[in-house]
Amino acid sequence: MLHQKQMLINATSLLIVIYLSLCWGKLEDYEFQEIDPPVMTKPRFTLPPGLAERFAEGIRKKVDARVNKHLYKSEDVVTNRFTVFPSDPPLVLCRCWESKKFPLCDGAHRAHNERNKDNIGPAIISASNKHNLYMNDTSGNETNVAHANENWDSDDKKKK
């Protein structure tokens, strides 16, 4: 959205400059003597080299606003449902969309964080005897992420 606003501002600015140059170009030399302060010569306006090309290139360039760039592309809407029981290990879900085992986390957020100077981590869901489901927000403790998901995968295969 911000990119589109910037393009609109650039287009409007360019149109104003072109309009002013056309208006000034229609004035005769003697009319410039009546402008206060007086202008001795008729001004000539030219666009800086490459400005029109850069403007046109900005219009043609499309911005990909998708978050999900490669997972489940054949589906219209991607939804996943999980049932967590108190005896199950914690369910570790990906939030960076770069996991090869999506929706389960495989630690791909570490490379994502390095590349993008980000601090995203997985969503860890575990069941409690007191509550049906709750989200466990842990910061920094990612040593058992792969282990928890391996247990989840093996338990899931046993159930089938």
C-alpha positions in Angstrom: 0.0 0.0 0.0 2.8 2.4 0.9 4.6 1.6 -2.4 1.4 2.5 -4.3 1.1 5.8 -2.4 4.7 6.7 -3.3 4.0 5.8 -7.0 0.9 8.1 -6.9 2.9 10.9 -5.4 5.7 10.5 -8.0 3.1 10.4 -10.8 1.4 13.5 -9.6 4.7 15.4 -9.2 5.7 14.5 -12.7 2.4 15.6 -14.1 2.7 19.0 -12.3 6.2 19.5 -13.7 5.0 18.6 -17.2 2.0 20.9 -17.0 4.1 23.8 -15.8 6.7 23.3 -18.5 3.9 23.3 -21.2 2.3 26.4 -19.8 5.7 28.3 -19.6 6.5 27.0 -23.1 3.4 28.7 -24.5 4.3 32.2 -23.2 5.8 34.6 -25.7 9.1 36.4 -25.0 7.4 39.7 -24.4 5.1 38.2 -21.7 8.1 37.3 -19.6 8.8 41.0 -19.2 5.5 41.4 -17.3 6.4 38.7 -14.7 7.5 40.1 -11.4 10.5 39.9 -10.9 11.2 40.2 -14.6 12.7 37.3 -16.4 15.2 38.1 -19.1 15.0 35.0 -21.2 12.3 32.4 -21.7 13.1 29.4 -19.4 13.5 26.0 -21.0 12.7 22.9 -19.1 14.0 19.4 -19.8 13.7 16.3 -17.7 16.9 15.0 -16.2 18.3 12.1 -18.1 16.7 8.8 -17.1 13.9 10.3 -15.0 11.1 9.2 -17.3 12.7 5.7 -17.6 13.0 5.3 -13.8 9.4 6.5 -13.4 8.1 4.0 -16.0 10.2 1.3 -14.4 8.6 2.0 -11.0 5.1 1.7 -12.5 5.9 -1.6 -14.2 7.5 -3.2 -11.1 5.1 -5.4 -9.1 5.5 -5.9 -5.4 4.7 -9.4 -4.1 2.6 -8.9 -1.0 2.2 -12.6 -0.3 3.5 -14.0 2.9 3.2 -17.6 1.8 5.4 -17.9 -1.2 5.7 -21.7 -1.7 3.5 -23.8 0.7 0.2 -25.4 -0.3 -0.2 -23.3 -3.4 -2.9 -25.5 -4.9 -5.2 -24.7 -2.0 -7.5 -21.7 -1.9 -7.1 -21.2 1.8 -4.6 -23.0 4.1 -5.9 -24.0 7.4 -4.6 -26.6 9.9 -6.3 -28.1 12.9 -4.6 -29.9 15.7 -5.9 -31.7 18.8 -3.5 -31.6 21.7 -3.9 -34.0 24.6 -2.2 -33.6 28.0 0.0 -36.7 27.3 1.3 -35.3 24.0 4.6 -33.5 23.7 4.4 -29.7 23.0 3.3 -28.9 19.5 5.8 -26.4 17.9 4.4 -24.4 15.0 6.2 -22.3 12.4 5.5 -18.6 12.3 8.1 -17.6 9.7 6.5 -19.6 6.8 9.9 -21.0 5.8 9.8 -24.4 7.4 10.1 -27.4 5.1 7.8 -29.3 7.5 5.2 -26.5 7.6 3.1 -26.1 9.7 5.5 -27.7 12.1 8.7 -25.8 12.9 12.1 -27.2 11.8 14.2 -24.3 13.0 14.1 -22.3 9.7 13.4 -19.2 11.6 17.0 -19.0 12.7 18.2 -18.5 9.2 15.2 -16.1 8.6 16.3 -14.1 11.7 19.9 -13.9 10.5 18.8 -12.8 6.9 16.2 -10.2 8.0 17.5 -9.1 11.3 14.2 -10.4 12.8 13.5 -12.1 16.1 10.6 -14.4 15.3 10.4 -17.8 16.9 7.9 -20.8 16.8 4.5 -20.9 18.5 4.6 -23.6 21.1 1.3 -25.2 22.0 0.9 -27.6 24.9 -2.0 -29.0 26.7 -2.7 -28.6 30.4 -4.8 -30.6 32.8 -6.4 -27.4 34.0 -7.1 -25.9 30.6 -8.1 -27.4 27.3 -5.3 -25.6 25.3 -3.0 -22.7 26.0 -0.1 -21.1 24.2 3.2 -21.3 25.9 5.2 -18.2 25.0 8.9 -19.1 25.6 11.7 -16.8 24.6 15.1 -18.1 23.7 14.7 -21.8 24.7 14.6 -23.6 21.3 16.7 -26.6 22.2 13.7 -29.0 22.2 11.9 -27.6 19.1 13.1 -30.3 16.7 12.8 -33.0 19.3 9.2 -32.1 20.2 8.2 -32.1 16.5 9.9 -35.4 15.9 7.9 -36.9 18.8 4.7 -35.3 17.4 5.4 -36.8 13.9 6.0 -40.3 15.3 3.0 -40.2 17.5 0.9 -39.0 14.6 2.1 -41.9 12.4 1.3 -44.3 15.2 -2.3 -43.1 15.4 -2.9 -43.7 11.7 
